[in-house]
Amino acid sequence: MKSLLVVLLGCVAVATACNNMQRLKVKEQWSHAFGSGSARQDFGVALWRAIFAQDESARNFFKRVDGHDVESPKFLGHAQRVLGGLDMVISLLDRPGVANAQLAHLHGQHATRGIPDAAYGLVKNALLATTAAQLGRCFDRDAWSSCYDVIADGIM
């Protein structure tokens, strides 16, 4: 009986991990949600508004880039740099070795800025909500949640 329980728990863990199919699905859905051109800027504004709606004090991490105004040129530039990093990591999800190298680089950048672990939860909530709004019923919450956790764990 104990062996069966261990096997079942292992199956649950595997089923909830960001598996290969989920990685490919997230990549495909991201390309539709993030779009191109000015749609990317609109996505960024929506994402950051969703982050700050959860915790207004999170703006304090972005004073240097005019975090009080998500549509200021400084903040828009910052938002696109952040989304560019996310775009790169998502595009590498099916190449774990390369993705891990990029995540290690992002970890170094975030560690020096003292980003608290709770901030990654804010980003997750906002990213899932913003992406779901773009994709509608095609959005795969389980795939996004588990793959975001892989990304966040790599950066934290």
MDAnalysis code that builds the backbone (N, CA, C; Angstrom):
import MDAnalysis as mda
import numpy as np

u = mda.Universe.empty(468, n_residues=156, atom_resindex=np.repeat(np.arange(156), 3), trajectory=True)
u.add_TopologyAttr("name", ["N", "CA", "C"] * 156)
u.add_TopologyAttr("resid", np.arange(1, 157))
u.add_TopologyAttr("resname", ["MET", "LYS", "SER", "LEU", "LEU", "VAL", "VAL", "LEU", "LEU", "GLY", "CYS", "VAL", "ALA", "VAL", "ALA", "THR", "ALA", "CYS", "ASN", "ASN", "MET", "GLN", "ARG", "LEU", "LYS", "VAL", "LYS", "GLU", "GLN", "TRP", "SER", "HIS", "ALA", "PHE", "GLY", "SER", "GLY", "SER", "ALA", "ARG", "GLN", "ASP", "PHE", "GLY", "VAL", "ALA", "LEU", "TRP", "ARG", "ALA", "ILE", "PHE", "ALA", "GLN", "ASP", "GLU", "SER", "ALA", "ARG", "ASN", "PHE", "PHE", "LYS", "ARG", "VAL", "ASP", "GLY", "HIS", "ASP", "VAL", "GLU", "SER", "PRO", "LYS", "PHE", "LEU", "GLY", "HIS", "ALA", "GLN", "ARG", "VAL", "LEU", "GLY", "GLY", "LEU", "ASP", "MET", "VAL", "ILE", "SER", "LEU", "LEU", "ASP", "ARG", "PRO", "GLY", "VAL", "ALA", "ASN", "ALA", "GLN", "LEU", "ALA", "HIS", "LEU", "HIS", "GLY", "GLN", "HIS", "ALA", "THR", "ARG", "GLY", "ILE", "PRO", "ASP", "ALA", "ALA", "TYR", "GLY", "LEU", "VAL", "LYS", "ASN", "ALA", "LEU", "LEU", "ALA", "THR", "THR", "ALA", "ALA", "GLN", "LEU", "GLY", "ARG", "CYS", "PHE", "ASP", "ARG", "ASP", "ALA", "TRP", "SER", "SER", "CYS", "TYR", "ASP", "VAL", "ILE", "ALA", "ASP", "GLY", "ILE", "MET"])
u.atoms.positions = np.array([
    [0.818, -1.193, 0.000],
    [0.000, 0.000, 0.000],
    [0.865, 1.261, 0.000],
    [1.940, 1.240, 0.819],
    [2.826, 2.401, 0.856],
    [3.456, 2.644, -0.510],
    [3.836, 1.572, -1.182],
    [4.439, 1.704, -2.513],
    [3.467, 2.341, -3.493],
    [2.214, 1.943, -3.425],
    [1.203, 2.504, -4.310],
    [1.031, 3.994, -4.038],
    [1.024, 4.381, -2.775],
    [0.888, 5.780, -2.406],
    [2.060, 6.596, -2.937],
    [3.266, 6.075, -2.809],
    [4.452, 6.771, -3.309],
    [4.367, 6.941, -4.822],
    [3.956, 5.898, -5.521],
    [3.821, 5.967, -6.979],
    [2.762, 6.994, -7.367],
    [1.631, 6.991, -6.678],
    [0.571, 7.952, -6.978],
    [1.024, 9.383, -6.720],
    [1.716, 9.607, -5.620],
    [2.228, 10.948, -5.338],
    [3.226, 11.375, -6.400],
    [4.048, 10.454, -6.846],
    [4.996, 10.756, -7.917],
    [4.285, 11.132, -9.203],
    [3.210, 10.438, -9.512],
    [2.430, 10.747, -10.713],
    [1.796, 12.129, -10.616],
    [1.303, 12.473, -9.439],
    [0.723, 13.797, -9.239],
    [1.792, 14.865, -9.419],
    [2.973, 14.647, -8.873],
    [4.055, 15.623, -9.011],
    [4.433, 15.801, -10.472],
    [4.529, 14.713, -11.212],
    [4.870, 14.802, -12.630],
    [3.763, 15.512, -13.398],
    [2.526, 15.220, -13.063],
    [1.397, 15.822, -13.771],
    [1.312, 17.324, -13.532],
    [1.792, 17.798, -12.402],
    [1.696, 19.218, -12.100],
    [2.947, 19.991, -12.500],
    [4.006, 19.288, -12.893],
    [5.222, 19.976, -13.326],
    [4.994, 20.570, -14.711],
    [5.850, 21.472, -15.092],
    [5.791, 22.076, -16.424],
    [6.374, 21.067, -17.411],
    [5.518, 20.168, -17.892],
    [5.999, 19.106, -18.774],
    [6.202, 19.627, -20.201],
    [6.726, 18.770, -21.059],
    [7.049, 19.192, -22.427],
    [5.840, 19.731, -23.180],
    [4.704, 19.080, -23.053],
    [3.502, 19.544, -23.746],
    [3.076, 20.917, -23.227],
    [3.136, 21.104, -21.907],
    [2.776, 22.401, -21.333],
    [3.746, 23.486, -21.791],
    [5.011, 23.159, -21.867],
    [6.011, 24.132, -22.324],
    [5.698, 24.598, -23.741],
    [5.377, 23.661, -24.607],
    [5.044, 24.016, -25.990],
    [3.747, 24.816, -26.061],
    [2.782, 24.449, -25.233],
    [1.507, 25.168, -25.223],
    [1.701, 26.601, -24.736],
    [2.488, 26.779, -23.676],
    [2.751, 28.124, -23.156],
    [3.460, 28.962, -24.218],
    [4.437, 28.382, -24.890],
    [5.138, 29.109, -25.958],
    [4.160, 29.561, -27.041],
    [3.294, 28.664, -27.465],
    [2.343, 28.979, -28.526],
    [1.339, 30.038, -28.059],
    [0.815, 29.872, -26.856],
    [-0.158, 30.833, -26.347],
    [0.487, 32.194, -26.106],
    [1.724, 32.196, -25.651],
    [2.433, 33.454, -25.414],
    [2.561, 34.245, -26.713],
    [2.874, 33.570, -27.807],
    [3.042, 34.285, -29.075],
    [1.745, 34.980, -29.484],
    [0.609, 34.392, -29.155],
    [-0.677, 35.027, -29.455],
    [-0.991, 36.145, -28.458],
    [-0.760, 35.896, -27.187],
    [-1.111, 36.879, -26.155],
    [-0.213, 38.111, -26.208],
    [1.084, 37.903, -26.351],
    [2.042, 39.015, -26.335],
    [2.016, 39.764, -27.664],
    [1.734, 39.071, -28.733],
    [1.567, 39.714, -30.028],
    [2.841, 40.319, -30.579],
    [2.670, 41.446, -31.265],
    [3.810, 42.144, -31.860],
    [3.501, 43.634, -31.920],
    [4.538, 44.418, -32.159],
    [4.365, 45.861, -32.305],
    [3.746, 46.519, -31.090],
    [2.803, 47.420, -31.354],
    [2.192, 48.189, -30.263],
    [1.343, 47.318, -29.342],
    [0.924, 46.146, -29.814],
    [0.159, 45.237, -28.948],
    [0.996, 44.813, -27.748],
    [2.313, 44.734, -27.933],
    [3.191, 44.360, -26.824],
    [3.206, 45.451, -25.755],
    [3.189, 46.686, -26.187],
    [3.150, 47.786, -25.222],
    [1.832, 47.758, -24.459],
    [0.742, 47.525, -25.151],
    [-0.570, 47.443, -24.499],
    [-0.606, 46.299, -23.490],
    [-0.030, 45.158, -23.865],
    [0.034, 44.020, -22.956],
    [0.815, 44.410, -21.702],
    [1.940, 45.094, -21.888],
    [2.768, 45.511, -20.758],
    [2.042, 46.453, -19.817],
    [1.333, 47.416, -20.370],
    [0.576, 48.354, -19.533],
    [-0.481, 47.593, -18.734],
    [-1.191, 46.692, -19.387],
    [-2.220, 45.907, -18.686],
    [-1.601, 45.048, -17.587],
    [-0.466, 44.438, -17.882],
    [0.211, 43.591, -16.896],
    [0.621, 44.396, -15.669],
    [1.283, 45.530, -15.883],
    [1.760, 46.316, -14.741],
    [0.613, 46.937, -13.961],
    [-0.449, 47.315, -14.633],
    [-1.632, 47.803, -13.902],
    [-2.188, 46.695, -13.005],
    [-2.196, 45.475, -13.519],
    [-2.691, 44.341, -12.725],
    [-1.777, 44.055, -11.536],
    [-0.478, 44.226, -11.725],
    [0.463, 44.031, -10.611],
    [0.213, 45.075, -9.534],
    [0.159, 46.337, -9.940],
    [0.011, 47.413, -8.968],
    [-1.385, 47.447, -8.351],
    [-2.381, 46.916, -9.029],
    [-3.727, 46.830, -8.447],
    [-3.742, 45.874, -7.261],
    [-2.874, 44.876, -7.291],
    [-2.780, 43.921, -6.183],
    [-2.032, 44.515, -5.001],
    [-1.014, 45.314, -5.297],
    [-0.166, 45.862, -4.234],
    [0.449, 47.176, -4.705],
    [-0.194, 48.248, -4.333],
    [0.250, 49.587, -4.739],
    [1.688, 49.868, -4.299],
    [2.097, 49.298, -3.166],
    [3.455, 49.556, -2.668],
    [4.531, 48.935, -3.564],
    [4.149, 48.031, -4.459],
    [5.123, 47.445, -5.393],
    [5.718, 48.512, -6.307],
    [5.023, 49.627, -6.458],
    [5.550, 50.729, -7.278],
    [6.879, 51.250, -6.722],
    [7.099, 51.073, -5.432],
    [8.327, 51.575, -4.811],
    [9.584, 50.957, -5.411],
    [9.478, 49.755, -5.976],
    [10.635, 49.126, -6.616],
    [10.968, 49.782, -7.953],
    [10.078, 50.635, -8.438],
    [10.228, 51.182, -9.784],
    [10.301, 52.707, -9.801],
    [10.741, 53.301, -8.693],
    [10.865, 54.757, -8.629],
    [11.828, 55.288, -9.688],
    [12.903, 54.553, -9.918],
    [13.942, 54.970, -10.867],
    [13.407, 55.075, -12.303],
    [12.338, 54.316, -12.579],
    [11.778, 54.305, -13.936],
    [10.340, 54.844, -13.957],
    [10.049, 55.771, -13.056],
    [8.735, 56.424, -13.009],
    [7.583, 55.441, -12.811],
    [7.734, 54.552, -11.826],
    [6.717, 53.546, -11.548],
    [5.360, 54.108, -11.177],
    [5.303, 55.388, -10.847],
    [4.018, 56.005, -10.514],
    [3.139, 56.190, -11.758],
    [3.746, 56.091, -12.955],
    [3.011, 56.298, -14.206],
    [3.392, 55.209, -15.208],
    [2.550, 54.176, -15.318],
    [2.888, 53.035, -16.182],
    [2.889, 53.390, -17.665],
    [2.449, 54.597, -18.001],
    [2.469, 55.008, -19.408],
    [3.554, 56.039, -19.699],
    [4.415, 56.320, -18.713],
    [5.527, 57.243, -18.964],
    [6.554, 56.553, -19.862],
    [7.280, 57.322, -20.664],
    [8.287, 56.712, -21.541],
    [9.313, 55.866, -20.783],
    [9.748, 56.345, -19.614],
    [10.725, 55.579, -18.832],
    [10.160, 54.233, -18.400],
    [8.926, 54.264, -17.904],
    [8.343, 53.016, -17.428],
    [8.019, 52.083, -18.587],
    [7.526, 52.633, -19.688],
    [7.234, 51.789, -20.854],
    [8.501, 51.089, -21.344],
    [9.619, 51.809, -21.327],
    [10.889, 51.197, -21.714],
    [11.267, 50.071, -20.770],
    [11.108, 50.330, -19.476],
    [11.412, 49.299, -18.483],
    [10.491, 48.091, -18.668],
    [9.213, 48.354, -18.852],
    [8.241, 47.269, -19.014],
    [8.614, 46.386, -20.199],
    [9.051, 46.994, -21.284],
    [9.420, 46.202, -22.461],
    [10.712, 45.418, -22.236],
    [11.622, 45.950, -21.433],
    [12.831, 45.179, -21.102],
    [12.458, 43.949, -20.270],
    [11.575, 44.134, -19.301],
    [11.123, 43.008, -18.475],
    [10.407, 41.977, -19.344],
    [9.494, 42.445, -20.178],
    [8.759, 41.520, -21.038],
    [9.669, 40.872, -22.075],
    [10.711, 41.579, -22.491],
    [11.687, 40.978, -23.395],
    [12.394, 39.804, -22.734],
    [12.731, 39.959, -21.452],
    [13.345, 38.858, -20.706],
    [12.389, 37.693, -20.544],
    [11.132, 38.001, -20.242],
    [10.124, 36.949, -20.110],
    [9.904, 36.256, -21.453],
    [9.851, 37.038, -22.510],
    [9.680, 36.492, -23.855],
    [10.817, 35.525, -24.190],
    [12.030, 35.910, -23.836],
    [13.177, 35.050, -24.114],
    [13.080, 33.742, -23.332],
    [12.763, 33.838, -22.050],
    [12.684, 32.629, -21.225],
    [11.567, 31.712, -21.727],
    [10.423, 32.283, -22.052],
    [9.325, 31.458, -22.560],
    [9.736, 30.788, -23.868],
    [10.439, 31.516, -24.721],
    [10.855, 30.922, -25.997],
    [11.857, 29.792, -25.797],
    [12.511, 29.763, -24.642],
    [13.508, 28.728, -24.350],
    [12.964, 27.594, -23.479],
    [11.693, 27.619, -23.152],
    [11.136, 26.610, -22.247],
    [11.387, 25.182, -22.716],
    [11.406, 24.969, -24.015],
    [11.620, 23.611, -24.517],
    [13.103, 23.289, -24.711],
    [13.957, 24.184, -24.234],
    [15.408, 23.966, -24.248],
    [15.926, 24.234, -22.832],
    [15.677, 23.315, -21.896],
    [15.949, 23.546, -20.474],
    [17.368, 24.012, -20.151],
    [18.368, 23.480, -20.805],
    [19.735, 23.894, -20.504],
    [19.964, 25.365, -20.788],
    [19.505, 25.823, -21.936],
    [19.654, 27.232, -22.315],
    [18.752, 28.102, -21.442],
    [17.537, 27.621, -21.190],
    [16.608, 28.367, -20.335],
    [17.197, 28.554, -18.940],
    [17.806, 27.515, -18.399],
    [18.400, 27.615, -17.060],
    [19.534, 28.623, -17.025],
    [20.314, 28.714, -18.088],
    [21.385, 29.716, -18.148],
    [20.794, 31.123, -18.138],
    [19.721, 31.332, -18.889],
    [19.064, 32.636, -18.912],
    [18.438, 32.949, -17.556],
    [17.831, 31.949, -16.930],
    [17.237, 32.155, -15.605],
    [18.306, 32.499, -14.577],
    [19.471, 31.886, -14.674],
    [20.571, 32.206, -13.757],
    [20.998, 33.659, -13.937],
    [21.042, 34.119, -15.178],
    [21.381, 35.521, -15.454],
    [20.332, 36.451, -14.832],
    [19.064, 36.129, -15.029],
    [17.992, 36.947, -14.459],
    [17.993, 36.894, -12.936],
    [18.363, 35.748, -12.385],
    [18.478, 35.626, -10.927],
    [19.495, 36.645, -10.410],
    [20.636, 36.724, -11.066],
    [21.659, 37.678, -10.644],
    [21.155, 39.109, -10.670],
    [20.410, 39.466, -11.699],
    [19.867, 40.821, -11.802],
    [18.853, 41.109, -10.698],
    [18.007, 40.145, -10.399],
    [16.960, 40.368, -9.406],
    [17.486, 40.281, -7.976],
    [18.466, 39.439, -7.739],
    [19.029, 39.294, -6.389],
    [19.661, 40.599, -5.926],
    [20.340, 41.304, -6.821],
    [21.001, 42.556, -6.441],
    [19.997, 43.661, -6.144],
    [18.782, 43.509, -6.614],
    [17.757, 44.532, -6.389],
    [16.877, 44.222, -5.175],
    [17.103, 43.093, -4.542],
    [16.352, 42.745, -3.335],
    [14.871, 42.520, -3.569],
    [14.529, 41.915, -4.681],
    [13.120, 41.651, -4.983],
    [12.616, 40.551, -4.044],
    [11.578, 40.825, -3.256],
    [11.068, 39.804, -2.325],
    [10.328, 38.695, -3.075],
    [10.333, 37.510, -2.502],
    [9.663, 36.366, -3.125],
    [8.181, 36.642, -3.390],
    [7.547, 37.409, -2.516],
    [6.117, 37.700, -2.683],
    [5.832, 38.432, -3.995],
    [6.804, 39.171, -4.493],
    [6.611, 39.903, -5.748],
    [6.366, 38.955, -6.916],
    [6.962, 37.774, -6.853],
    [6.776, 36.806, -7.934],
    [5.345, 36.281, -7.958],
    [4.707, 36.249, -6.803],
    [3.295, 35.877, -6.745],
    [2.415, 36.946, -7.376],
    [2.761, 38.214, -7.146],
    [2.021, 39.308, -7.773],
    [2.126, 39.220, -9.288],
    [3.345, 38.988, -9.762],
    [3.562, 38.893, -11.205],
    [2.802, 37.694, -11.771],
    [2.833, 36.583, -11.057],
    [2.117, 35.389, -11.532],
    [0.632, 35.680, -11.686],
    [0.021, 36.238, -10.648],
    [-1.408, 36.548, -10.704],
    [-1.720, 37.470, -11.875],
    [-0.903, 38.507, -12.029],
    [-1.132, 39.479, -13.099],
    [-0.888, 38.872, -14.473],
    [0.170, 38.087, -14.599],
    [0.487, 37.472, -15.888],
    [-0.612, 36.503, -16.311],
    [-1.071, 35.684, -15.384],
    [-2.127, 34.736, -15.722],
    [-3.420, 35.459, -16.089],
    [-3.758, 36.505, -15.349],
    [-4.989, 37.252, -15.638],
    [-4.895, 37.984, -16.977],
    [-3.764, 38.625, -17.228],
    [-3.593, 39.389, -18.465],
    [-3.557, 38.464, -19.677],
    [-2.856, 37.354, -19.547],
    [-2.776, 36.394, -20.646],
    [-4.139, 35.755, -20.895],
    [-4.844, 35.415, -19.828],
    [-6.187, 34.835, -19.968],
    [-7.126, 35.810, -20.668],
    [-7.010, 37.093, -20.347],
    [-7.859, 38.097, -20.991],
    [-7.581, 38.166, -22.493],
    [-6.347, 37.946, -22.882],
    [-5.984, 37.967, -24.300],
    [-6.460, 36.716, -25.034],
    [-6.395, 35.575, -24.369],
    [-6.645, 34.299, -25.041],
    [-8.069, 33.775, -24.897],
    [-8.778, 34.248, -23.889],
    [-10.138, 33.759, -23.680],
    [-10.165, 32.297, -23.265],
    [-11.102, 31.547, -23.805],
    [-11.307, 30.163, -23.370],
    [-10.175, 29.224, -23.763],
    [-9.285, 29.655, -24.623],
    [-8.149, 28.804, -25.024],
    [-7.031, 28.795, -23.975],
    [-7.087, 29.717, -23.029],
    [-6.037, 29.838, -22.016],
    [-5.967, 28.573, -21.164],
    [-4.764, 28.035, -21.015],
    [-4.548, 26.834, -20.202],
    [-3.903, 27.252, -18.879],
    [-4.741, 27.493, -17.889],
    [-4.270, 27.990, -16.589],
    [-3.269, 27.037, -15.940],
    [-3.523, 25.744, -16.011],
    [-2.611, 24.783, -15.379],
    [-1.221, 24.836, -16.013],
    [-1.170, 24.875, -17.334],
    [0.128, 24.940, -18.019],
    [0.856, 26.226, -17.654],
    [0.154, 27.342, -17.694],
    [0.779, 28.622, -17.375],
    [1.244, 28.671, -15.923],
    [0.422, 28.179, -15.018],
    [0.779, 28.210, -13.604],
    [2.038, 27.391, -13.339],
    [2.067, 26.170, -13.847],
    [3.229, 25.321, -13.569],
    [4.477, 25.826, -14.283],
    [4.347, 26.321, -15.500],
    [5.532, 26.821, -16.208],
    [6.007, 28.153, -15.625],
    [5.077, 29.002, -15.184],
    [5.504, 30.233, -14.516],
    [6.289, 29.890, -13.256],
    [5.844, 28.887, -12.523],
    [6.554, 28.495, -11.305],
    [7.991, 28.076, -11.614],
    [8.200, 27.385, -12.725],
    [9.560, 27.011, -13.132],
    [10.388, 28.269, -13.385],
    [9.799, 29.228, -14.077],
    [10.501, 30.480, -14.383],
    [10.809, 31.248, -13.098],
    [9.795, 31.435, -12.263],
    [9.985, 32.197, -11.024],
    [11.000, 31.526, -10.108],
    [10.919, 30.201, -9.983],
    [11.886, 29.484, -9.138],
    [13.304, 29.685, -9.648],
    [13.472, 29.733, -10.959],
    [14.798, 29.949, -11.531],
    [15.334, 31.346, -11.282],
    [14.448, 32.323, -11.206],
    [14.873, 33.708, -10.972],
    [15.080, 33.975, -9.484],
    [14.239, 33.346, -8.639],
    [14.374, 33.548, -7.188],
    [15.624, 32.852, -6.712],
])
